[in-house]
């Protein structure tokens, strides 16, 4: 399956499988390098997917307005200026 079309859940499952392979005692050095490379690509895909979702999260202000969540909103809500 292409990494770009993989859902976050599928990528996490595949990453878990990669970690299991890396923890295996009977993996060759070459296989471990390939598994590590695959794991790093999967991790980047997961991080990119999470970043996209975080940018889409919306919050409702105390005035009832719908705004995009960002650090400024969080600081304001916590009384930080």
N, C-alpha and C positions, 0 to 999 in steps of 0.2 A: 504494500500500500504506500502511496506517495505521502511524504511527510506533510506537505501543504494541505492535503485533503483530510488529514487525520484529525479526529476530534481530540480535545484535551484529555478526555477519559481514556481513549484508545492509546494516546501517547504515553500516559502514565502507566497503563498496563504493560505496554511494550518496554518502557523504562524499567519497570519492576522485573520483567523477564531478563533484561540485559544485566541488571544488578545481580540477579540469581546466577546467571552464567558466569559473571566475573568472580563470584564468591565460590564457584565450583573448584574443587581441587584438581580435576582432570582437564582443565582448559589449558591449551598450549599458549605460549607467549604471543605468537602471531594472532591467535584467536582473541586473546585478551586485548591486544591493541585495537583490533577491529571492533570488538564489543565496546571498548572505551570510546572510540570515535563515534560509534552509533549512539551511545548513551549521551555524549555531549551534544550531538545534533538534536536528539530528543529533548534534552533539557532546555536547549535554546528555544525549540518550538513551544514547549510548555510555558517558558517565561514570556515569550512573545504573545502567546494566547492570553495569558493572565494580564499582561500589560494592556492589551486591547480591551479586555473586559473592564478593567479598572477605569479606563478612560471613558467608558460608556455609562458608568454608574452615575445615577442621578440622586440628588438629595432634595428634600423639601425644606425650605427655610422656615423660620418661625412665622413669617408673613404668608406662608402658603405658596410661595413661588417655587417652581421646579428649576433647579440649577444643576449644572454638571459638578460632580464632586471633585475637589482639588485640595491641596494642602491649605490654601487660604480659608476655604470653608471649614475645614477641620480646626484650624487655629482659632477662627472666630467663634465656633461653637464651644471651644474649650476656654474662651476668654483670653486667648493669647493674641497680642497685637504686634 
